[in-house]
Amino acid sequence: MSHELRLYKDEIAPQAAVALALSPVRAIYVVSGGLRVHSPALAGALGANSAVFPAAGTRFVGGHLATVVLRWELVAAAAPEATLAGDGVTSTRLLAAPMALDKGREWLLRGDRVDFPPDGEALTHTHRGGGIRCLLTGTIRIDTQGASHSYGPLGAWFEAGPDPVYAKVSVTQDSGFARVMILPRDLLGKSSISYVNPADLAKPKNQRYQVFIDVPIELP
């Protein structure tokens, strides 16, 4: 495989500084707490349930509370590990997935959040690109390729895109996940989902979407 998509959980103590290695393709989502952002093009704050596609040279500083961040990195398959280390900063890789991406094609990175009410479901569907999801709240069961797997908060899984997936969430509480997908660039601003059963297209859908990042990328 030509590339690898990796997901890390970073835990950042109050006021701790974070210096990231140079990477052209990265997305950061704040699960809890907050960060102050410093870069040549951007200065501001990120609170819980916000995300950014940081430019090279961006620095982060923890806010007044302990912060938990999800960080996706798209790297060449042989790239070294990208866990963070330093005073007040710990990093754990949650998942890595190989991706075959053609450098002759144009791609985009989409970072979003999907939420379901209790007893919600995502009808059997596919996507036009792969990505890593990470559950934030509730529980979820993913049925694909003849297997079923269940996840709790901060459980992560990869969906390749063309493999049909059915999802079912907790019957007693709201459930939601954050995800990053690598998609063909012609989907910029457009949905990537297709339903396996054409009749499902007209059925009511109970998932809700928040798109944070939808940007063209150059492959590393």
PyRosetta script that sets phi, psi and omega in degrees:
from pyrosetta import init, pose_from_sequence

init()
pose = pose_from_sequence("MSHELRLYKDEIAPQAAVALALSPVRAIYVVSGGLRVHSPALAGALGANSAVFPAAGTRFVGGHLATVVLRWELVAAAAPEATLAGDGVTSTRLLAAPMALDKGREWLLRGDRVDFPPDGEALTHTHRGGGIRCLLTGTIRIDTQGASHSYGPLGAWFEAGPDPVYAKVSVTQDSGFARVMILPRDLLGKSSISYVNPADLAKPKNQRYQVFIDVPIELP")
pose.set_psi(1, 146.5)
pose.set_omega(1, -173.2)
pose.set_phi(2, -82.9)
pose.set_psi(2, -28.8)
pose.set_omega(2, -174.5)
pose.set_phi(3, -138.3)
pose.set_psi(3, 168.4)
pose.set_omega(3, 176.6)
pose.set_phi(4, -138.5)
pose.set_psi(4, 133.7)
pose.set_omega(4, 173.4)
pose.set_phi(5, -100.8)
pose.set_psi(5, 125.1)
pose.set_omega(5, -176.4)
pose.set_phi(6, -120.6)
pose.set_psi(6, 145.2)
pose.set_omega(6, 176.3)
pose.set_phi(7, -121.8)
pose.set_psi(7, 128.9)
pose.set_omega(7, 177.9)
pose.set_phi(8, -120.2)
pose.set_psi(8, 148.2)
pose.set_omega(8, 167.9)
pose.set_phi(9, -104.6)
pose.set_psi(9, 120.7)
pose.set_omega(9, 178.0)
pose.set_phi(10, -109.0)
pose.set_psi(10, 130.7)
pose.set_omega(10, 176.3)
pose.set_phi(11, -112.0)
pose.set_psi(11, 123.4)
pose.set_omega(11, -169.5)
pose.set_phi(12, -124.2)
pose.set_psi(12, 122.5)
pose.set_omega(12, -180.0)
pose.set_phi(13, -72.4)
pose.set_psi(13, 158.2)
pose.set_omega(13, 177.2)
pose.set_phi(14, -53.2)
pose.set_psi(14, 131.7)
pose.set_omega(14, 176.3)
pose.set_phi(15, 71.3)
pose.set_psi(15, 3.1)
pose.set_omega(15, 179.7)
pose.set_phi(16, -72.3)
pose.set_psi(16, 141.5)
pose.set_omega(16, -179.9)
pose.set_phi(17, -94.7)
pose.set_psi(17, 142.0)
pose.set_omega(17, -178.8)
pose.set_phi(18, -123.3)
pose.set_psi(18, 121.1)
pose.set_omega(18, 174.6)
pose.set_phi(19, -112.0)
pose.set_psi(19, 119.7)
pose.set_omega(19, -177.0)
pose.set_phi(20, -95.4)
pose.set_psi(20, 142.8)
pose.set_omega(20, 173.1)
pose.set_phi(21, -63.0)
pose.set_psi(21, 152.4)
pose.set_omega(21, 179.9)
pose.set_phi(22, -61.2)
pose.set_psi(22, 131.3)
pose.set_omega(22, 178.0)
pose.set_phi(23, -154.9)
pose.set_psi(23, 128.7)
pose.set_omega(23, -179.1)
pose.set_phi(24, -79.2)
pose.set_psi(24, -14.9)
pose.set_omega(24, -173.7)
pose.set_phi(25, -134.1)
pose.set_psi(25, 99.9)
pose.set_omega(25, -175.7)
pose.set_phi(26, -150.9)
pose.set_psi(26, 144.5)
pose.set_omega(26, 173.9)
pose.set_phi(27, -133.1)
pose.set_psi(27, 141.4)
pose.set_omega(27, -178.6)
pose.set_phi(28, -126.8)
pose.set_psi(28, 131.1)
pose.set_omega(28, 177.9)
pose.set_phi(29, -124.6)
pose.set_psi(29, 130.2)
pose.set_omega(29, -179.6)
pose.set_phi(30, -90.7)
pose.set_psi(30, 116.0)
pose.set_omega(30, 178.9)
pose.set_phi(31, -79.3)
pose.set_psi(31, -46.7)
pose.set_omega(31, -179.9)
pose.set_phi(32, -152.7)
pose.set_psi(32, 159.2)
pose.set_omega(32, -176.3)
pose.set_phi(33, 80.5)
pose.set_psi(33, -143.7)
pose.set_omega(33, -179.0)
pose.set_phi(34, -169.9)
pose.set_psi(34, 162.4)
pose.set_omega(34, -179.8)
pose.set_phi(35, -133.9)
pose.set_psi(35, 147.2)
pose.set_omega(35, 166.8)
pose.set_phi(36, -99.0)
pose.set_psi(36, 135.6)
pose.set_omega(36, -172.9)
pose.set_phi(37, -109.7)
pose.set_psi(37, 133.7)
pose.set_omega(37, 177.7)
pose.set_phi(38, -133.3)
pose.set_psi(38, 119.6)
pose.set_omega(38, 176.4)
pose.set_phi(39, -154.1)
pose.set_psi(39, 166.6)
pose.set_omega(39, 178.3)
pose.set_phi(40, -59.8)
pose.set_psi(40, -26.7)
pose.set_omega(40, -175.2)
pose.set_phi(41, -108.4)
pose.set_psi(41, -8.3)
pose.set_omega(41, -171.4)
pose.set_phi(42, -151.3)
pose.set_psi(42, 135.7)
pose.set_omega(42, 172.3)
pose.set_phi(43, -141.9)
pose.set_psi(43, 128.1)
pose.set_omega(43, -178.4)
pose.set_phi(44, 172.9)
pose.set_psi(44, -159.5)
pose.set_omega(44, -176.9)
pose.set_phi(45, -128.5)
pose.set_psi(45, 147.4)
pose.set_omega(45, 173.8)
pose.set_phi(46, -117.6)
pose.set_psi(46, 126.0)
pose.set_omega(46, 174.9)
pose.set_phi(47, -101.8)
pose.set_psi(47, -176.9)
pose.set_omega(47, 178.4)
pose.set_phi(48, -58.8)
pose.set_psi(48, 145.0)
pose.set_omega(48, -177.5)
pose.set_phi(49, 60.5)
pose.set_psi(49, 47.0)
pose.set_omega(49, 171.8)
pose.set_phi(50, -139.5)
pose.set_psi(50, 161.5)
pose.set_omega(50, -174.4)
pose.set_phi(51, -147.5)
pose.set_psi(51, 161.1)
pose.set_omega(51, -179.5)
pose.set_phi(52, -149.9)
pose.set_psi(52, 150.2)
pose.set_omega(52, 170.9)
pose.set_phi(53, -105.4)
pose.set_psi(53, 93.9)
pose.set_omega(53, -168.7)
pose.set_phi(54, -78.5)
pose.set_psi(54, 140.8)
pose.set_omega(54, 175.7)
pose.set_phi(55, -75.9)
pose.set_psi(55, 162.5)
pose.set_omega(55, 175.7)
pose.set_phi(56, -57.2)
pose.set_psi(56, 138.0)
pose.set_omega(56, 179.3)
pose.set_phi(57, 90.5)
pose.set_psi(57, -0.7)
pose.set_omega(57, 179.2)
pose.set_phi(58, -68.9)
pose.set_psi(58, 136.9)
pose.set_omega(58, 174.6)
pose.set_phi(59, -117.6)
pose.set_psi(59, 148.8)
pose.set_omega(59, 177.6)
pose.set_phi(60, -125.0)
pose.set_psi(60, 145.6)
pose.set_omega(60, 175.0)
pose.set_phi(61, -129.5)
pose.set_psi(61, 132.0)
pose.set_omega(61, 179.4)
pose.set_phi(62, -61.9)
pose.set_psi(62, 150.4)
pose.set_omega(62, 178.9)
pose.set_phi(63, -84.2)
pose.set_psi(63, -148.7)
pose.set_omega(63, -175.8)
pose.set_phi(64, -83.2)
pose.set_psi(64, -13.3)
pose.set_omega(64, -179.7)
pose.set_phi(65, -117.0)
pose.set_psi(65, 157.6)
pose.set_omega(65, 171.7)
pose.set_phi(66, -60.4)
pose.set_psi(66, 141.3)
pose.set_omega(66, -172.1)
pose.set_phi(67, -123.5)
pose.set_psi(67, 139.1)
pose.set_omega(67, 173.1)
pose.set_phi(68, -117.0)
pose.set_psi(68, 128.5)
pose.set_omega(68, -175.5)
pose.set_phi(69, -125.4)
pose.set_psi(69, 141.5)
pose.set_omega(69, 167.3)
pose.set_phi(70, -101.3)
pose.set_psi(70, 132.2)
pose.set_omega(70, -175.7)
pose.set_phi(71, -130.8)
pose.set_psi(71, 118.9)
pose.set_omega(71, 175.8)
pose.set_phi(72, -99.1)
pose.set_psi(72, 137.1)
pose.set_omega(72, 177.2)
pose.set_phi(73, -129.0)
pose.set_psi(73, 125.8)
pose.set_omega(73, 170.9)
pose.set_phi(74, -99.8)
pose.set_psi(74, 118.7)
pose.set_omega(74, -172.3)
pose.set_phi(75, -134.4)
pose.set_psi(75, 163.4)
pose.set_omega(75, 168.8)
pose.set_phi(76, -62.1)
pose.set_psi(76, 149.2)
pose.set_omega(76, -170.7)
pose.set_phi(77, -57.0)
pose.set_psi(77, -31.5)
pose.set_omega(77, -176.2)
pose.set_phi(78, -96.1)
pose.set_psi(78, 10.9)
pose.set_omega(78, -176.4)
pose.set_phi(79, -65.8)
pose.set_psi(79, 147.5)
pose.set_omega(79, 178.9)
pose.set_phi(80, -66.9)
pose.set_psi(80, 164.5)
pose.set_omega(80, 179.2)
pose.set_phi(81, -59.7)
pose.set_psi(81, 147.7)
pose.set_omega(81, -176.7)
pose.set_phi(82, -118.7)
pose.set_psi(82, 29.6)
pose.set_omega(82, 173.3)
pose.set_phi(83, -68.2)
pose.set_psi(83, 152.3)
pose.set_omega(83, -179.4)
pose.set_phi(84, -97.9)
pose.set_psi(84, 154.8)
pose.set_omega(84, 175.9)
pose.set_phi(85, -147.4)
pose.set_psi(85, 149.3)
pose.set_omega(85, 178.6)
pose.set_phi(86, 152.5)
pose.set_psi(86, 176.3)
pose.set_omega(86, -179.3)
pose.set_phi(87, -64.0)
pose.set_psi(87, 119.6)
pose.set_omega(87, 176.2)
pose.set_phi(88, 79.2)
pose.set_psi(88, 10.6)
pose.set_omega(88, -177.6)
pose.set_phi(89, -131.1)
pose.set_psi(89, 125.6)
pose.set_omega(89, 173.1)
pose.set_phi(90, -129.0)
pose.set_psi(90, 151.5)
pose.set_omega(90, -171.7)
pose.set_phi(91, -142.3)
pose.set_psi(91, 137.3)
pose.set_omega(91, 179.8)
pose.set_phi(92, -132.8)
pose.set_psi(92, 130.7)
pose.set_omega(92, 174.7)
pose.set_phi(93, -79.6)
pose.set_psi(93, 123.8)
pose.set_omega(93, 179.3)
pose.set_phi(94, -89.1)
pose.set_psi(94, -33.7)
pose.set_omega(94, -175.7)
pose.set_phi(95, -166.8)
pose.set_psi(95, 149.3)
pose.set_omega(95, 170.3)
pose.set_phi(96, -137.7)
pose.set_psi(96, 140.6)
pose.set_omega(96, -177.4)
pose.set_phi(97, -138.0)
pose.set_psi(97, 130.5)
pose.set_omega(97, 176.4)
pose.set_phi(98, -70.8)
pose.set_psi(98, 145.5)
pose.set_omega(98, 178.1)
pose.set_phi(99, -136.5)
pose.set_psi(99, 131.4)
pose.set_omega(99, 175.8)
pose.set_phi(100, -94.2)
pose.set_psi(100, 102.8)
pose.set_omega(100, -176.0)
pose.set_phi(101, -118.2)
pose.set_psi(101, 125.3)
pose.set_omega(101, -177.5)
pose.set_phi(102, -80.8)
pose.set_psi(102, 118.9)
pose.set_omega(102, 179.8)
pose.set_phi(103, -68.6)
pose.set_psi(103, -12.7)
pose.set_omega(103, 176.5)
pose.set_phi(104, -81.4)
pose.set_psi(104, -6.3)
pose.set_omega(104, 178.9)
pose.set_phi(105, -107.1)
pose.set_psi(105, 163.8)
pose.set_omega(105, 178.6)
pose.set_phi(106, -100.5)
pose.set_psi(106, 139.5)
pose.set_omega(106, -172.8)
pose.set_phi(107, -130.4)
pose.set_psi(107, 162.3)
pose.set_omega(107, 171.7)
pose.set_phi(108, -135.1)
pose.set_psi(108, 158.3)
pose.set_omega(108, 173.2)
pose.set_phi(109, -108.7)
pose.set_psi(109, 128.8)
pose.set_omega(109, 176.5)
pose.set_phi(110, -119.5)
pose.set_psi(110, 125.9)
pose.set_omega(110, 174.2)
pose.set_phi(111, -116.8)
pose.set_psi(111, 124.2)
pose.set_omega(111, -178.3)
pose.set_phi(112, -148.0)
pose.set_psi(112, -179.6)
pose.set_omega(112, 177.5)
pose.set_phi(113, -131.7)
pose.set_psi(113, 139.8)
pose.set_omega(113, 179.6)
pose.set_phi(114, -123.4)
pose.set_psi(114, 127.1)
pose.set_omega(114, -178.5)
pose.set_phi(115, -122.0)
pose.set_psi(115, 146.6)
pose.set_omega(115, 179.7)
pose.set_phi(116, -128.5)
pose.set_psi(116, 146.4)
pose.set_omega(116, 169.3)
pose.set_phi(117, -76.0)
pose.set_psi(117, 169.3)
pose.set_omega(117, 175.7)
pose.set_phi(118, -53.4)
pose.set_psi(118, 139.2)
pose.set_omega(118, 178.8)
pose.set_phi(119, 67.7)
pose.set_psi(119, 20.3)
pose.set_omega(119, 179.1)
pose.set_phi(120, -77.5)
pose.set_psi(120, 167.9)
pose.set_omega(120, 179.8)
pose.set_phi(121, -151.9)
pose.set_psi(121, 156.1)
pose.set_omega(121, 168.6)
pose.set_phi(122, -111.5)
pose.set_psi(122, 114.9)
pose.set_omega(122, -177.5)
pose.set_phi(123, -62.5)
pose.set_psi(123, 156.2)
pose.set_omega(123, -171.9)
pose.set_phi(124, -53.6)
pose.set_psi(124, 124.8)
pose.set_omega(124, -170.6)
pose.set_phi(125, -150.6)
pose.set_psi(125, 170.1)
pose.set_omega(125, 171.8)
pose.set_phi(126, -130.7)
pose.set_psi(126, 169.1)
pose.set_omega(126, 173.2)
pose.set_phi(127, -129.1)
pose.set_psi(127, 161.4)
pose.set_omega(127, -179.6)
pose.set_phi(128, -90.2)
pose.set_psi(128, 21.2)
pose.set_omega(128, 177.2)
pose.set_phi(129, -173.6)
pose.set_psi(129, 161.9)
pose.set_omega(129, -177.5)
pose.set_phi(130, -91.5)
pose.set_psi(130, 162.8)
pose.set_omega(130, 177.9)
pose.set_phi(131, -173.0)
pose.set_psi(131, 164.9)
pose.set_omega(131, 178.0)
pose.set_phi(132, -106.6)
pose.set_psi(132, 130.7)
pose.set_omega(132, 175.5)
pose.set_phi(133, -106.5)
pose.set_psi(133, 154.0)
pose.set_omega(133, 175.2)
pose.set_phi(134, -141.3)
pose.set_psi(134, 122.5)
pose.set_omega(134, -177.5)
pose.set_phi(135, -70.2)
pose.set_psi(135, 137.4)
pose.set_omega(135, 179.7)
pose.set_phi(136, -104.3)
pose.set_psi(136, -43.0)
pose.set_omega(136, -177.1)
pose.set_phi(137, -141.3)
pose.set_psi(137, 154.7)
pose.set_omega(137, 175.1)
pose.set_phi(138, 75.4)
pose.set_psi(138, -151.4)
pose.set_omega(138, 175.8)
pose.set_phi(139, -138.4)
pose.set_psi(139, 159.4)
pose.set_omega(139, 178.2)
pose.set_phi(140, -147.7)
pose.set_psi(140, 144.4)
pose.set_omega(140, 174.0)
pose.set_phi(141, -115.9)
pose.set_psi(141, 130.2)
pose.set_omega(141, -179.0)
pose.set_phi(142, -112.9)
pose.set_psi(142, 121.2)
pose.set_omega(142, 177.0)
pose.set_phi(143, -108.7)
pose.set_psi(143, 119.1)
pose.set_omega(143, 179.2)
pose.set_phi(144, -160.1)
pose.set_psi(144, 147.1)
pose.set_omega(144, 177.0)
pose.set_phi(145, 52.7)
pose.set_psi(145, 38.0)
pose.set_omega(145, 176.8)
pose.set_phi(146, 76.9)
pose.set_psi(146, 8.2)
pose.set_omega(146, -179.2)
pose.set_phi(147, -127.5)
pose.set_psi(147, 157.3)
pose.set_omega(147, 179.5)
pose.set_phi(148, -128.5)
pose.set_psi(148, 130.6)
pose.set_omega(148, 179.4)
pose.set_phi(149, -132.8)
pose.set_psi(149, 139.2)
pose.set_omega(149, 179.8)
pose.set_phi(150, -112.8)
pose.set_psi(150, 146.8)
pose.set_omega(150, -176.1)
pose.set_phi(151, -134.5)
pose.set_psi(151, 145.7)
pose.set_omega(151, 171.0)
pose.set_phi(152, -109.4)
pose.set_psi(152, -174.9)
pose.set_omega(152, -177.9)
pose.set_phi(153, -53.4)
pose.set_psi(153, 133.0)
pose.set_omega(153, -177.0)
pose.set_phi(154, 68.1)
pose.set_psi(154, 14.0)
pose.set_omega(154, 167.0)
pose.set_phi(155, -78.3)
pose.set_psi(155, 136.6)
pose.set_omega(155, -174.2)
pose.set_phi(156, -122.1)
pose.set_psi(156, 146.4)
pose.set_omega(156, 176.7)
pose.set_phi(157, -147.9)
pose.set_psi(157, 157.6)
pose.set_omega(157, 180.0)
pose.set_phi(158, -108.9)
pose.set_psi(158, 137.6)
pose.set_omega(158, 171.1)
pose.set_phi(159, -119.4)
pose.set_psi(159, 124.4)
pose.set_omega(159, -174.1)
pose.set_phi(160, -70.5)
pose.set_psi(160, -26.8)
pose.set_omega(160, -179.4)
pose.set_phi(161, 118.2)
pose.set_psi(161, -66.3)
pose.set_omega(161, -176.3)
pose.set_phi(162, -77.8)
pose.set_psi(162, -13.4)
pose.set_omega(162, 179.6)
pose.set_phi(163, -78.0)
pose.set_psi(163, 126.3)
pose.set_omega(163, 179.4)
pose.set_phi(164, -60.6)
pose.set_psi(164, 137.9)
pose.set_omega(164, -177.5)
pose.set_phi(165, -131.5)
pose.set_psi(165, 136.1)
pose.set_omega(165, 168.4)
pose.set_phi(166, -118.9)
pose.set_psi(166, 137.0)
pose.set_omega(166, -179.0)
pose.set_phi(167, -126.6)
pose.set_psi(167, 139.4)
pose.set_omega(167, 177.8)
pose.set_phi(168, -134.2)
pose.set_psi(168, 132.1)
pose.set_omega(168, -175.6)
pose.set_phi(169, -108.3)
pose.set_psi(169, 178.4)
pose.set_omega(169, -178.2)
pose.set_phi(170, -52.6)
pose.set_psi(170, 141.9)
pose.set_omega(170, 177.7)
pose.set_phi(171, -85.0)
pose.set_psi(171, -8.3)
pose.set_omega(171, -173.3)
pose.set_phi(172, -115.8)
pose.set_psi(172, -12.7)
pose.set_omega(172, -176.5)
pose.set_phi(173, -148.1)
pose.set_psi(173, 160.5)
pose.set_omega(173, 174.2)
pose.set_phi(174, -62.8)
pose.set_psi(174, 147.4)
pose.set_omega(174, 178.2)
pose.set_phi(175, -135.3)
pose.set_psi(175, 146.7)
pose.set_omega(175, 178.8)
pose.set_phi(176, -159.0)
pose.set_psi(176, 154.2)
pose.set_omega(176, 177.6)
pose.set_phi(177, -137.3)
pose.set_psi(177, 154.5)
pose.set_omega(177, 170.7)
pose.set_phi(178, -100.8)
pose.set_psi(178, 149.9)
pose.set_omega(178, 179.8)
pose.set_phi(179, -149.8)
pose.set_psi(179, 157.2)
pose.set_omega(179, 169.0)
pose.set_phi(180, -128.6)
pose.set_psi(180, 129.6)
pose.set_omega(180, 177.7)
pose.set_phi(181, -122.3)
pose.set_psi(181, 147.8)
pose.set_omega(181, 172.4)
pose.set_phi(182, -106.0)
pose.set_psi(182, 117.4)
pose.set_omega(182, -169.2)
pose.set_phi(183, -126.7)
pose.set_psi(183, 157.5)
pose.set_omega(183, 171.1)
pose.set_phi(184, -57.8)
pose.set_psi(184, 141.6)
pose.set_omega(184, -173.5)
pose.set_phi(185, -66.7)
pose.set_psi(185, -19.4)
pose.set_omega(185, 178.6)
pose.set_phi(186, -70.4)
pose.set_psi(186, -4.8)
pose.set_omega(186, 175.7)
pose.set_phi(187, -93.0)
pose.set_psi(187, 6.9)
pose.set_omega(187, 178.8)
pose.set_phi(188, -53.5)
pose.set_psi(188, 120.3)
pose.set_omega(188, -179.5)
pose.set_phi(189, 77.1)
pose.set_psi(189, 5.6)
pose.set_omega(189, -176.8)
pose.set_phi(190, -122.8)
pose.set_psi(190, 155.3)
pose.set_omega(190, 177.7)
pose.set_phi(191, -67.9)
pose.set_psi(191, 146.6)
pose.set_omega(191, 178.4)
pose.set_phi(192, -102.7)
pose.set_psi(192, 0.3)
pose.set_omega(192, -169.8)
pose.set_phi(193, -91.2)
pose.set_psi(193, 144.9)
pose.set_omega(193, 171.3)
pose.set_phi(194, -134.9)
pose.set_psi(194, 140.1)
pose.set_omega(194, -179.0)
pose.set_phi(195, -94.5)
pose.set_psi(195, 134.9)
pose.set_omega(195, -176.7)
pose.set_phi(196, -66.1)
pose.set_psi(196, -42.0)
pose.set_omega(196, 176.7)
pose.set_phi(197, -93.4)
pose.set_psi(197, 112.8)
pose.set_omega(197, -177.4)
pose.set_phi(198, -54.3)
pose.set_psi(198, -30.2)
pose.set_omega(198, -179.6)
pose.set_phi(199, -65.8)
pose.set_psi(199, -24.0)
pose.set_omega(199, -179.1)
pose.set_phi(200, -71.0)
pose.set_psi(200, -19.8)
pose.set_omega(200, -178.7)
pose.set_phi(201, -59.6)
pose.set_psi(201, -35.7)
pose.set_omega(201, -177.3)
pose.set_phi(202, -87.6)
pose.set_psi(202, -7.3)
pose.set_omega(202, -178.2)
pose.set_phi(203, -76.7)
pose.set_psi(203, 150.1)
pose.set_omega(203, 176.4)
pose.set_phi(204, -60.1)
pose.set_psi(204, 142.2)
pose.set_omega(204, 178.8)
pose.set_phi(205, -113.3)
pose.set_psi(205, 136.5)
pose.set_omega(205, -178.3)
pose.set_phi(206, -105.1)
pose.set_psi(206, 0.3)
pose.set_omega(206, 175.6)
pose.set_phi(207, -81.5)
pose.set_psi(207, 148.0)
pose.set_omega(207, 178.8)
pose.set_phi(208, -120.8)
pose.set_psi(208, 142.4)
pose.set_omega(208, -173.9)
pose.set_phi(209, -117.4)
pose.set_psi(209, 140.8)
pose.set_omega(209, 166.2)
pose.set_phi(210, -123.7)
pose.set_psi(210, 117.0)
pose.set_omega(210, 177.8)
pose.set_phi(211, -96.8)
pose.set_psi(211, 122.0)
pose.set_omega(211, -179.5)
pose.set_phi(212, -100.5)
pose.set_psi(212, -38.5)
pose.set_omega(212, -174.1)
pose.set_phi(213, -134.7)
pose.set_psi(213, 131.4)
pose.set_omega(213, 175.8)
pose.set_phi(214, -150.4)
pose.set_psi(214, 87.1)
pose.set_omega(214, -168.2)
pose.set_phi(215, -133.2)
pose.set_psi(215, 140.8)
pose.set_omega(215, 171.1)
pose.set_phi(216, -63.8)
pose.set_psi(216, 146.2)
pose.set_omega(216, 179.5)
pose.set_phi(217, -132.8)
pose.set_psi(217, 159.4)
pose.set_omega(217, 168.4)
pose.set_phi(218, -107.6)
pose.set_psi(218, 130.7)
pose.set_omega(218, -177.1)
pose.set_phi(219, -66.5)
pose.set_psi(219, 141.5)
pose.set_omega(219, 177.7)
pose.set_phi(220, -71.9)
pose.dump_pdb("model.pdb")
